[in-house]
Amino acid sequence: MAMILVVGASGQLGTAVVRRLAAAHSAEAVRAFVRPTSQAQHLRLPHVELKYGDLRNSASLTDACKGVDVVIATANTVAPRGRYSFDGVEGFGYRNLISAAQQAGVKQIIFMSAPATRHDDAVPTLHYKRLIEKLIIDSRIPYTILRGSLFMDDWFALMGSSIPLRGAESATLERPFWFSRAFMKGTGHLIEHQGIALVAGSGRTRHAFVALDDVAEFIVKAVRKADAVNKIIEIGGPEILSWNDVVALFAKVLRKRVRAVHAPAAVFRLQQLMLSPFSPAAANLMGLNWAFATADSAYDMSSVGPRFGVRLTTAEQFLRTKLTLAES
């Protein structure tokens, strides 16, 4: 039986991918690779095998890759904690994964990457995405690299709303990292309660904001898709919106006045530099805000969505669906 290994399975995106694969009831067996300390009870599903290990442990990856045809890699470390670091997970860890995949004769690796910007070298997450992309391409394993635009589930929430997080499993922003938890505790209801949306920079940069569920669908549809092999593919939502457009959408959906409070992009860059010696994770989050306040990810999805057979969710549809969950 063909086997698909999902690395990063306990995360928000990994969970959505595993659930889709398990629900397909196809001839594919699904193996979910999770850390021993991860909360993975929700992945105990029919047709899913849990395999415990760590990207930093090459032996655990060798074991996980046995008999695997396709590797889906969604693991990342946007906010590393404790013994984890950017280089330990996304540097050394992905080298281990690629080596194990080579030894196992994996026929395709699907990697979830991030938009390329002019700031890649200055922001750890973006720097390591480019590094991993190169490692995968150089490995000669057939690959599909998906560069996803900004996830509505995360970035709309960071504007000051709890609505985008409603119904989310293993939500990234609800993980036990002090900075993101403190930020969401202090700002997570500003839009609903005070009509204030937090916007980094001028709010005029434009992105193909995409629903995380749609990203999961792209990943699943990429499995053994012949015209997606050995390609870097930019994926996003069906429309190009500025941050200011998103503020207007919140106002429309909530039927109330919502005003944008802008913070200069340079402030986030300064915070990144100041936090870097004390909390690389917090500094990385500030760096990402700076990067996407000053660089676009305005992907044209008019042909990519239909080619993959993915029906894309608009930002308004996303917010209205989440609002219904919030009110239920």
N, C-alpha and C positions, 0 to 999 in steps of 0.2 A: 504494500500500500504506500502511495506517495505521502511524504511527510513535510509539513510546513512548520518551521520553528519561528516563534515570535519572541524577539529579544526586547525587553522593556515592557513585558506583557501586563504588569501590574499598574502601569501608568494610565492616565486618562485616555490617550490615543491607543495605546496597546490594548487596553481593556475593550475598547470599541471594535478594534480589529479582531480580537479573539472571539468576541460574541458573534460577529458576522460570519467568521469562518466556521464556528461551531454550529450555527444555525443553518448553514448551507446543506448539511447532511450529504455531502458529496463523498467521493472516494478518497478525499484528502484527510489524513490524520493531522491533528493540530497539537503541537507541543509548545507550552508556554514556559519561557525561561524567566524565573524570578529569583530575587535574593532570598535567602533563608529568613531574613527579618521583615520581608515585605508582607503587607496585608493582602493576601491573595485568595481568601476564602471564596470571593465572588467568582473566581475563575475555575472553581470545581464544577465543571459543566460536562454533560455528555459529549463524547468525542474529543475531549481536551485532556492531555497528559501534562501534569505539572512537573517541571524539572527545576530543581533548586541549584543555584550557583551564583557566580559573580563574574562580571567582565574582567576583573583583575586576576581571576583564577583560571589559568589556561586549561588546567585539567578538567574543570567543570564544563568549560566550553567544548572541549574535545568530546566529552561524553554527550553533551546536549546535541551536537551536530551529527552524531552517528545516525546514518540512515536518512538524513534530511536532504530533500531536493531543493527547497526554497527557504531562504532566511529572510524574514522581515525584521528590520532593525529600527525600532522607534526609541530605543534607550537614549537618554540624554541626562545631562547634569546642569540644568540652568541654575540651580541653587544648591551646590554640593554642601554636605554637612558632615561633621565628624571626621572619619578617616577617609572620606571621599574628596576628590579634587577634580578639577577639569582635566588635567593631564592623566590622572589615574584612571578615569572612566573613559573619556572621549579620546585620549591619546593612547596610552598603554592598553586600555581595555579593548578598544576597537581593533588594535593590531592583533590582540589575542583572538578576537572573533573572526577576523579575516583569515588568519592562519588556520584556525580550526575548520573554517568553511572550505579552504583549499584542500586540507587533508581529507575531508569527507567527500570531496568531489561534488560540492553543492553546484547546482545548475543555474541558480539565479539568486542574487541578493538585492532586496528592495530596501533602500535606505531613505528614511524621512529626514530631509535636510531643511534648510531655512533660506530665505531670500539672500542673494548676493548684493552687498552694498559697498560703497566706497569706504566704509568704516570697518570692514571685516577684521583687519589686523588689530584694531583697537578694542574689540569686544570679544571676550573669550568664547561665548557660544558661537558666534559667527566665524571666528578664527578656526575653531575646531571642526565646524561643519565643512569648511573648505578643505581642511587637512584630511578628514575622513573620506570625503569625495575622492581626493587624489589617491588615497590608499586603496580604495575600492577599484578605481579605474586601473591602477597599476597592478592589481592582483590578477587580472585577466579572468576573473570570475564574471560571467555575464551579469550585468547589473541594470537596475532601473533606479535612478536617483530622482526623487520628487522634491522640488523646492517649493514648499508651501508658503503662501502669503500668510498674513496675520490671522490667527484663529479668533473668530468672534467670541468664543467662549471665554477666552482669557483677556483679550485686549479691551473688549467692551466692558468687562467687569472692572478692569483697572481704571476705567474712566470714572468709576464711583458708583457702581451698581451691583447688587447681589442677584439681580434678575438673570443674567447670563449663566450663573452657576447652578440654577435650580435644575434638579433632576440629573446633575452630572455625577458620574461614578468616578471615584479616585481623582477628583478635581485637582489639577496642579496647584492652584492658588489656595487650596485648603490643606495642603501637606504641611507637616510640622516644621516649617522654617520660620523663625521668629520675625524676620523682616516682612515677608509677604502677609503673614497672619496679622501683624500689627498694622500694616498698611490697610488691609481689608477691614479690620475692626474699626479703624478710624474713618475710613472713607467709603466703606462698602454700601452705604445707603444714601449717599449725598444726592444722587439724581432723583431717587424716589421721594426722599423726605424734604430736601431743600431746593431741588431744581437746579443743582450745580453739577456740571460735568467737568472733570479735570482733563485738560488737554496739554500735551507736551508740544512746545513750539507754536508755530503760527496756526496749526490745524489745517494747513493747505496741502500737505503731502498726501498722496493718493495711493490707495491700496485696494487690491482685490480681496477684501476681507472674506474669509471662508469659514463655514461651520465645520467644527471638528468631525462631526458625523460624516460629512461629505468627504473629508480627507481620508477617513477610514475606508470609505467606499472606493476611492481612487486606489488605495493600497491593495485592497482585495481584488479589484478588477485588473491590477497590474500583474498579478500572479500568472506566469507563463504567457503573458500577452506578447506575441511575437514582435509587434511594431513598437513596443515599449522597451525592448532589450537594447542595452548599451546606449542609453539615452539619458540626458538630464532634462527633465520635464518640469516646467513651472506650472503650478496648479493654484487656483484661487476660486473665489466666488463668481457669480454671474454679472457683477457690476463693479465699477470702479468708483470708490467713495473717498472723500477726504474725511479727516477727523471731524471737521465742522459739519459735514453732511450727516455723520453718525449722531452728533448732538441733536440735529434737527429731527432725525428719525426717532430718537428717544422721546422728544417732545410730542411728535405725532402719535406714537403708540401709547404714551401715557396720558395724552390729552391734557398736557399742562405745559407751562413755560419752563424751558430748561436753557440755562445760559452757560456758555463755556467760560471757564476760568483758565487762562493760558499761563503757562510757565515757560520762560525762554528755554530753548533747547540747550543753550550753553550751561544753564543751571544743572541739568542732568549730567552733562559731561564733567562739570566741576565736582558734583557729588560722587560720580564714579571714581575720579582721581583721589578724592579725599577718603572714600571708604575702602579703596583697594588694599591698603596695608592692614586694615582691621577686619574686614569682611569681604573677601573676594566675591562671595555669592551676591551680597547686596550691591556691590559695585557693578557686577555683571548686569543685574536688573536695571540699574540706572543707565548703564551703557546701551542696553537694548532700547530703552525709552528714547535716548539721544539719537540712536541710529535711525529709528523708524519715524522720528519727528522731523528728520532732515533728508530721508531717502525714500523713494517710492518703491512699491511692489505692485505696480499697476498692470497685472497680467491680463492679456486678452484671452478669454476662455471660450470664445464663440465656436472654436473647432475642437478644443481639447475635451471639453465636457461631453459632447456627443460622441467623440471617438472612443472614450472610455465607457460610455453608456451611463454617465452619472448625471442625475437631475439635480442641478445646483440650487441651493437655498439662498434666497435673497436675505439681506440684513433685516428688512422689515418682517419677513416670514419668520426668521429666527427669533426676533424679539417678541413677536406676538405669541409664538408657541411657548416661549419661556415665560411670558407674562401669564399665560393661561395656567401653567404649572405653579407659578407663584401665588395665584389666587385660589387654587384648588385646595 
